[in-house]
Amino acid sequence: MVEAPKRLSHTTVKRRQRFHPKRDVRPAVLAKANRLVIWVAAFIGLSFLAIVILQAVLG
């Protein structure tokens, strides 16, 4: 006789991840990294626009 596989409850499958100080990155570090990524993306976007405008004016 084959035993039916046990069904996992919804809470077991999708458990909310809590911050673990020894394993996870601190939330403040993540926030700082996110700000850096946004700043770099904005800088690249503005640089691209500046180059396009400069070429339109000069060319």
Number of C-alpha atoms within 10 A of each C-alpha: 3 4 5 6 6 6 8 9 8 8 8 9 9 9 8 8 6 7 11 9 9 7 7 9 11 12 11 9 10 11 11 11 12 12 12 12 12 12 12 12 12 12 12 12 11 12 12 12 12 12 11 11 12 11 10 9 8 6 6
